[in-house]
Each structure stands twice: as structure tokens, then as C-alpha cells.
């Protein structure tokens, strides 16, 4: 697969079907626009699927697992082996995203795109390793450009496998000690915001470690020569999990399948995908407002407003099953609400409450 040609195959969402979905909502018995974002998200989905009333029959969450060399800078409170331990727990269905996914009828696919090889693996982990961990972005490139493209390809391949198996919607998750640092570095480089605004406390670090984290992302940016494209920046300052998730977002856009981002890390992967092809944004849905400090910068530069604010910062893709439920609820309203005509109500007497699409 040639990545450039693949990206060129991404097209816009269908405005005619969005208008058709909006017209259907406007004929339902309710003050027009009174269901707010539920209406707007389902209208967007109509434009993606090219169906007046969209549908969700099968849901999959792809979790990319990888280790990060930047942990050598003392930017995490957890030892690197936790990546492998948590991946094993996830493969057994024992983590937060697994519980939420099971409750919401979604499948979780656990993919090793670049973990270290320290302990025995659960059989349920898919082996797609590009390399065992990345370089320390404070002092060296995370990976080569070729490895970054290969990792993006991993995301595309596994997303396409789920789509071929019938998935109507994809979620994105990750596991990787140190990956809030790589995500922060990418956000800092791509957004141009202050480094302190792009760096948070991740899964829990001390103030001294936070200072080290800020210095690490600054050193990562200082190593760039200013001429890099999004893939070069990813290769030099990112992570294999983020690269693979960017591939998932691109595959969703290519195949006209919506992709949901979780928190900061998958949101930065979405940002990268949009940098590679701006039309990909039309296929991406936010799930919740991450409590991670840098997430506010991310939402501002992407101009998105997540529908849920639950003070979550778990990662793993844990916000995706919750958004699946919201979207399915919106579709249920489209399917089940009666029309003004059937209920003998004149819609002309009502004032539209509809706001701009979120």
C-alpha cells in the first residue's frame, strides 16, 4: 500500500444525506433542535453512511499498545513493564475499557504495535510489532520515517479488518507508559502553543517529574529542523501507538466509517490524521473531555467540543463505548419518534432551537 495514494482516496462526507437526515429530524414531534448534539451527531453520521437514518450494528475498539523510550527521562511514575501487564489484563477482558465495551456490546481488539518483549503474552494480543519500543525523543528520533509509515499501515490494516467484518463504527484506544509525553510533544510541535500548556500529569506524576516532562518535549522540538511534514514529526517525536491510531482514523475516512477518539493520546493521533488529510476530520467524533491539562489545547486547535465531561483520564479507549451509547440513542430517536403530521401538530408555530453542528 502506498500511503499517499491511500490518503488521496478520502472524500468528503455527503451533504445531501446530512440534509436528508436533518429534514427527518425536523419532521419529528419535538421543538426543532431540542435534542441538541444528539441530532447533530446523527446528522453527521447520515452524511458519512449515506443513509437518511444511519445505523450501528457492530462496534469495535482498536487499542494500540507500544512502549516509549522517553521514560528514560523520568516522566512517568509507572515502570515500563506496566504496558505489557496492562495489555495482558486487557486481553483477558479485565480493564476499564473492556468492562465498558462489554456493557455496550462492543468488541475490543488489543494490538501490539511496539511493546517491549519482557514477559509472556496472552494469546488474545495481536502481534503487529514494528519494533520493540521507540527511541528517547529527548535525545533521538522515536523511529525512522519508514517505521512510522509501517505503524500507520498497522492501524489501517486492523481497521479495515474490522470494517470488513461488519463494524459500522470504530473506537480508538492505547496503552503505553510514557505516551502522554509523546502526545504532548506532538501537540506542542503541531499547535505552536506554549509547552507548559501542552504537558499534563498523565497517570500521575510529581511536580518535579512534570518539569522533566516539559523539558523532554522542548528538547524533542529543538531537534527538529523546521522542514518536517506530519509523518516526519511523528517519526521524530511521536510513538508507535499514536502512529497506528492515525492509521485507524485514515482508514475510517477512506471507507466512510466513523471513528471515535478517546482522550488526549487518540485525539493527537486524530490531529495527525487531519494534518495528513483535512477531509478526515469529517469522519472523527470526540467522546469525552479528557481531564488531562493538554486536552484543552487539543480541543481548541481541532475546534471540537466533546459531548461528555466526566473528569476521566483513564485512556484505553474508555470514552468510546460511552459515545457509542449516545449515538445509538440518537438513532433510536430518529427511528421511533412520531412525525408532526401523524400527531396533527403544525410545526410552523414552533421556533427552531437548532445551533451549529458540534
C-alpha positions in Angstrom: 0.0 0.0 0.0 1.2 3.5 -0.9 0.2 5.8 1.9 0.0 8.9 -0.3 -2.3 7.3 -2.8 -4.4 5.8 0.0 -4.9 9.2 1.6 -5.9 10.6 -1.8 -8.9 8.2 -1.8 -10.5 10.0 1.2 -13.5 12.1 0.1 -15.9 14.5 1.8 -18.9 13.4 3.7 -22.2 13.6 1.8 -24.0 16.9 2.4 -27.2 15.7 0.6 -27.6 12.9 3.1 -26.9 15.3 6.0 -29.7 17.5 4.7 -31.9 14.4 4.4 -31.2 13.4 8.0 -31.8 17.0 9.2 -35.1 17.1 7.3 -36.2 13.9 9.0 -35.3 15.3 12.5 -37.2 18.5 11.7 -40.3 16.5 10.9 -40.3 14.6 14.3 -42.6 15.7 17.1 -40.4 17.9 19.2 -39.2 21.5 19.2 -36.7 21.5 16.3 -33.2 21.2 17.6 -34.3 20.5 21.2 -32.2 17.3 21.3 -29.1 19.3 20.6 -26.0 17.4 19.9 -27.9 14.1 19.6 -29.5 15.5 16.5 -26.3 16.9 15.1 -24.1 13.8 15.6 -26.7 11.6 14.0 -27.0 14.1 11.1 -23.2 13.9 10.6 -23.4 10.1 10.7 -26.1 10.2 8.0 -23.7 12.1 5.8 -20.9 9.6 6.5 -23.0 6.5 5.8 -25.1 8.0 3.1 -28.3 6.9 4.9 -31.1 9.2 5.9 -31.4 7.3 9.1 -28.0 5.9 10.0 -27.4 2.6 11.7 -24.9 1.0 14.0 -25.0 -2.8 14.0 -21.4 -3.7 15.1 -18.9 -1.7 17.1 -15.1 -2.3 17.5 -12.5 -0.5 19.6 -8.9 -0.8 18.4 -6.3 -0.5 21.2 -2.7 0.1 20.1 0.0 -0.9 22.6 3.6 0.3 22.5 6.5 1.4 24.7 8.2 4.7 24.6 11.9 5.4 25.1 11.3 8.8 26.7 10.5 7.1 30.0 14.3 7.3 30.5 13.7 11.0 31.3 11.8 10.1 34.4 8.5 11.4 33.0 6.3 8.6 34.4 5.5 7.1 37.8 4.9 3.7 36.3 7.6 1.3 35.2 7.6 0.4 31.5 6.6 -3.2 32.2 3.2 -1.9 33.0 2.5 -1.6 29.3 2.8 -5.4 28.9 1.0 -6.2 32.1 -2.0 -4.0 31.2 -2.1 -5.4 27.7 -2.4 -8.9 29.2 -5.1 -7.7 31.5 -6.9 -6.1 28.6 -6.6 -9.3 26.5 -8.3 -11.1 29.5 -11.1 -8.5 29.5 -10.1 -7.1 32.9 -9.6 -3.4 32.2 -11.9 -0.4 32.3 -12.4 -0.2 28.5 -13.3 -3.9 28.4 -15.9 -3.6 31.1 -17.5 -0.6 29.3 -17.2 -2.2 25.9 -18.9 -5.4 27.2 -21.7 -3.4 28.7 -22.3 -1.5 25.5 -21.9 -4.5 23.2 -18.6 -3.5 21.6 -15.6 -5.6 20.7 -12.1 -4.7 21.9 -9.1 -5.6 19.7 -5.7 -5.5 21.5 -2.8 -4.9 19.2 1.0 -4.9 19.9 2.4 -2.3 17.6 5.6 -1.8 19.6 5.8 -3.2 23.1 9.0 -4.4 24.7 9.4 -8.2 24.9 9.8 -8.7 28.6 7.0 -11.1 29.8 4.8 -13.8 28.4 1.9 -12.6 26.3 -1.8 -13.5 26.4 -2.9 -15.3 23.3 -5.5 -12.7 22.6 -3.0 -9.9 21.8 -2.5 -9.4 18.1 1.2 -9.3 17.1 1.9 -6.4 14.7 5.1 -5.1 16.3 7.1 -2.7 14.2 9.9 -2.5 16.7 10.3 -3.1 20.5 9.7 0.4 21.8 10.8 3.7 20.5 13.9 5.9 20.9 14.1 8.6 23.6 12.5 11.6 21.8 14.5 14.0 24.1 17.8 12.8 22.6 17.0 10.8 19.4 14.3 10.1 16.9 11.5 7.9 18.1 11.6 5.8 14.9 12.5 6.1 11.2 10.1 7.5 8.7 9.7 4.1 7.2 8.8 2.7 10.7 6.2 5.4 11.1 4.6 4.6 7.8 4.7 0.9 8.7 2.9 1.7 12.0 0.3 3.8 10.3 -0.2 0.8 8.0 -0.8 -1.4 11.0 -3.7 0.8 12.0 -5.1 0.9 8.5 -4.9 -2.9 8.3 -6.6 -3.7 11.5 -9.3 -1.0 11.0 -10.0 -2.5 7.5 -10.3 -6.0 9.0 -12.9 -4.8 11.5 -14.8 -2.9 8.8 -14.7 -6.0 6.5 -16.1 -7.9 9.4 -19.1 -5.6 9.6 -18.1 -2.8 12.0 -20.2 0.3 11.4 -18.2 2.4 13.9 -14.6 2.2 15.3 -13.2 3.4 18.6 -9.6 4.2 19.4 -7.6 3.4 22.5 -4.0 2.9 23.6 -1.6 1.5 26.2 1.9 2.7 26.6 3.8 4.0 29.6 5.2 7.4 28.6 2.7 8.1 25.8 1.3 11.2 27.3 4.8 12.7 26.9 5.0 11.7 23.2 1.4 13.0 22.7 2.3 16.3 24.4 5.4 16.7 22.3 3.4 16.2 19.1 0.7 18.6 20.3 3.4 21.2 21.2 5.1 20.9 17.9 2.0 20.9 15.7 0.0 23.6 17.6 2.7 26.1 18.4 1.2 26.5 21.9 3.3 27.0 25.0 4.9 23.8 26.2 3.5 24.1 29.7 0.0 24.2 28.2 0.7 21.0 26.2 2.0 19.0 29.1 -0.1 17.4 31.9 0.3 14.9 34.7 -0.7 11.8 32.8 -1.5 8.9 35.0 0.0 10.7 38.0 3.5 12.3 38.4 5.2 14.6 40.9 5.7 18.3 40.1 9.4 17.5 39.6 8.6 14.9 37.0 6.2 17.3 35.3 9.1 19.7 34.9 11.2 16.9 33.4 8.3 16.2 31.1 8.2 19.8 29.9 11.9 19.7 29.3 11.7 16.5 27.4 9.1 17.8 24.9 11.1 21.1 24.5 14.2 19.0 23.7 12.1 17.0 21.2 11.1 20.1 19.4 14.5 21.6 19.4 15.9 18.6 17.5 13.6 19.4 14.5 14.9 21.4 11.6 11.6 23.1 10.8 11.1 21.4 7.4 9.3 18.2 8.5 5.9 17.1 7.3 3.4 15.4 9.7 4.9 11.9 9.2 8.5 13.2 9.8 7.3 14.9 13.0 5.6 11.7 14.1 8.7 9.7 13.4 11.0 12.0 15.3 8.8 12.9 18.3 5.9 10.6 18.5 5.1 7.0 19.3 4.1 3.8 17.5 0.7 3.6 19.2 -0.1 7.2 18.0 1.1 6.3 14.5 -1.1 3.2 14.4 -4.1 5.2 15.7 -3.6 7.8 13.0 -3.9 4.9 10.5 -7.2 3.9 12.1 -8.6 7.4 11.6 -7.4 7.5 8.0 -8.9 4.0 7.3 -12.2 5.1 8.7 -12.3 8.2 6.5 -11.3 6.1 3.4 -14.1 3.6 4.0 -16.7 6.1 5.1 -16.8 4.7 8.6 -16.9 7.0 11.7 -14.1 6.8 14.2 -14.4 7.9 17.8 -11.4 9.3 19.7 -11.0 8.8 23.4 -8.8 11.4 25.2 -5.5 13.2 24.7 -3.5 10.5 23.0 -6.0 9.2 20.5 -7.0 12.9 20.0 -3.4 13.8 19.0 -3.5 10.8 16.6 -6.7 12.3 15.1 -4.9 15.6 14.8 -2.1 13.9 12.9 -4.5 12.2 10.6 -6.2 15.6 9.9 -2.7 17.1 9.2 -2.2 14.4 6.6 -5.7 14.8 5.1 -8.0 17.6 6.3 -11.1 15.7 5.0 -10.5 13.0 7.6 -12.0 15.4 10.2 -15.5 14.8 8.9 -15.3 11.2 10.0 -14.0 11.8 13.5 -16.2 12.1 16.6 -14.9 13.1 20.1 -16.2 11.1 23.0 -15.4 12.9 26.3 -13.4 15.9 27.6 -10.2 14.4 29.0 -9.2 15.8 32.4 -5.6 15.9 31.1 -4.3 19.5 31.1 -3.2 19.4 27.4 -6.6 18.3 26.2 -7.9 21.8 26.3 -5.3 22.9 23.8 -6.2 19.9 21.6 -9.9 20.7 21.5 -9.2 24.3 20.7 -6.9 23.6 17.8 -9.2 20.9 16.4 -12.3 23.1 17.0 -14.2 20.3 18.6 -16.4 20.0 21.7 -16.7 16.6 23.3 -20.2 15.8 24.4 -19.3 14.2 27.8 -17.3 15.7 30.7 -16.9 13.0 33.3 -13.4 14.1 34.6 -12.0 10.8 33.0 -8.3 10.3 32.2 -8.0 6.5 32.1 -7.2 6.2 28.4 -7.5 2.7 26.9 -10.4 4.0 24.6 -12.7 4.1 27.7 -14.7 7.1 26.4 -15.6 5.3 23.1 -18.3 2.8 24.4 -20.0 5.7 26.2 -20.2 7.7 23.0 -21.4 4.6 21.1 -24.4 4.5 23.5 -25.1 8.2 22.9 -25.1 7.8 19.2 -27.3 4.7 19.3 -29.7 6.7 21.5 -29.9 9.4 18.9 -30.6 6.9 16.1 -33.3 5.3 18.2 -35.0 8.7 18.4 -34.8 9.1 14.6 -36.4 5.6 14.2 -39.1 5.8 16.9 -40.3 9.4 17.3 -43.5 10.2 15.5 -44.0 13.0 13.0 -45.7 16.3 13.4 -48.1 15.2 10.7 -49.1 12.0 12.4 -49.6 13.8 15.6 -51.6 16.7 14.0 -49.2 19.4 15.1 -48.4 22.4 13.0 -44.6 22.8 13.1 -44.9 26.4 11.7 -45.9 27.6 15.2 -42.6 26.4 16.7 -39.3 28.3 16.8 -36.2 26.3 15.8 -33.7 25.7 18.6 -31.0 24.3 16.4 -27.5 25.5 17.0 -24.4 25.0 14.9 -23.1 21.4 14.5 -20.7 20.5 17.3 
